[in-house]
Amino acid sequence: MPAVDVESAFMQIECYAQRLLNPFRGAVHVIRYRSAEAVTTDGIEWDIYVANDALLDDLGRAGRRAQISDIRYGHWSAETGLKRGPLYPSDDFRRLEDMGAVIYEHLLKAHRAVPFAFRDQFELWLLDRRDQPLALLHSVCTDSETDTRPPLDWRAGMAAKEHFRSAAIAGLDGSAGGYLTRYVNSLASGVAQWFRRSDDGAGLGLHTLPGGNALHGRVLEADAFPPLFIATAGMDAAHARLVHDYHAWQAPWMLLLPHLDAAARGAFEACACRQAELLEKHCRLYPAVIDRPALQAARVEAALVRGLPLTNRQDDALSLFYSELGVSEGE
């Protein structure tokens, strides 16, 4: 079997990021070559996978789309080096080994280049009763991936059910996450639509789920899409505050987004500094920093408390969030 032309292979390598959604809980950064990829969610620990794309040759000619299982090539970090996955003595696996080796060699050069640019411009939005985007459910990088069938209800997430607290609605106590999930879905029409977002933020409407063509081909301007993935227009003050509280709780993940302006980023940094361990996990993938000394102090705190139970700092985080944004308690 001929050796891989490394220089040619490097020209075929893609580096990109994709959001983890429903709920938004971070981003995966990917280095991809053919059907091999290295992935990370923190910029430190990388998993390398290969897949036997030759199995798709016959299916591709038949016009059918299928998935193939990934094989773990190995795990890498700068601290521990490469830990190999299992080896299989076969001709096919030797070809997969070549692809994995290309990814590994590029990873050694590119791991410090994170964060990569987001490429998941195909977005699935849950629609409200006016057929406007209400909540972001899913995103993918290519048109062919929009034939997936994800759940069509928005979810605050299991972590929110356990840890998210808000005083926006009286009597919620520890049930704010579950309440928010039910409330957002109560505003939905039951229909979701795929959009292809352009560089200026506008969205071209693609197919809907469940099926239907009435909305296909429409174009919505950028301001129709809530930048933090949940629309609050039309909500009463208490429920809008509940959503803002949820965004503040999500601050360590929100800071991964490249489109935040300086005011929003500074406010989210203040919240994230009160969730030091989560900030430490994601901070290497933040595209910008407003208050570097504050983030560094939070990282030192995370190092000091690592291994101890997390303390609940939610109330302090929310107070500072509203102080930074100039929002009073009564708004």
Secondary structure, 3 states (H helix, E strand, C coil): CCCCCHHHHHHCCEEEEEECCCCCCCEEEEEEECCEEEEECCCCCEEEEEECHHHHHHHHHCCCCCCCCEEEEEEEECCCEEEECCCCCCHHHHHHHHHHHHHHHHHHHHHHHCCCCECCCEEEEEEECCCCEEEEEEEECCHHHHHCCCCCCCCCCHHHHHHCCCCCCCCCHHHHHHHHHHHHHHCEEEEEEEEEECCCCCEEEEEEECCCCCCCCCEECHHHCCCCCECCCCCCHHHHHHHHHHHHHCHHHHCCCCCCCHHHHHHHHHHHCCCHHHHHHHHHHCCCCCCHHHHHHHHHHHHHHCCCCCCCCHHHHHHHHHHHHCCCCCC
